[in-house]
Amino acid sequence: MSIEYITDSRQHIMGSIETTGRGTQIAYNKDRKRVGLYDPKVNRTYDARGRFIGTGDPLTRLIGSLTRK
């Protein structure tokens, strides 16, 4: 398992993406609340409620969009 921290231009942590042993990536906001999940086996991304939001891996953009609100 690995964790990648997502930072803004001033190096403030906006969130993180945790990669599990199976390759699934889970996105968290800066408060460690789950905001999304990417499953590379089916190339699909889901929001925190498990709803399909798109193909590919937009987790970094998802974290960024949540912090700008």
Buried (B, 14 or more C-beta within 10 A) or exposed (E): EEEEEBEEEEEEEBBBBBBEEEEEBBBBBBEEEEBBBBBEEEEBBBBBEEEEBBEEBBBBBBBBEBBEE
